[in-house]
Amino acid sequence: MAKIEPKLEFSLDVKSGVPFYKQIIFQVEMAIADGRLGKGSQLPTVRALAVELSINPNTVARAYAEMEIRNIVVTQQGSGTFISNKEVSIDGIERERILSQITKEYMTKASSYGFQPDELIAAIKDMGNEVHTQGE
């Protein structure tokens, strides 16, 4: 029986230069490493994720196939794609690198609209509070 997990929100960065299929794989790996996805959690269907991300289904299929080769997921014909029992970990340095990249892009875009760092910090805190209260 598959676990029903909170929906993993995928997003793609068209400017990063990283192929979309690799971004999908890395987001799944991060979710496994930090506990958002556990063994037996079901991923969206290829078609559903392709529609959600507005990309070609072949791109999602490639990501899923690569994860299956690496034993991160198992596909059960007719049932779906599920997280395997393989341990996945992301070291602290890699997590910091990713957060730094995301933060730099966010701050660059926000500053181009004239927002100051203190305004960004306040907005992030407000969003964090909203997310926290929605989860209760």
Helices and strands as residue ranges (DSSP letters): H 20-33, H 46-53, H 57-69, E 73-76, E 80-83, H 92-112, H 117-134
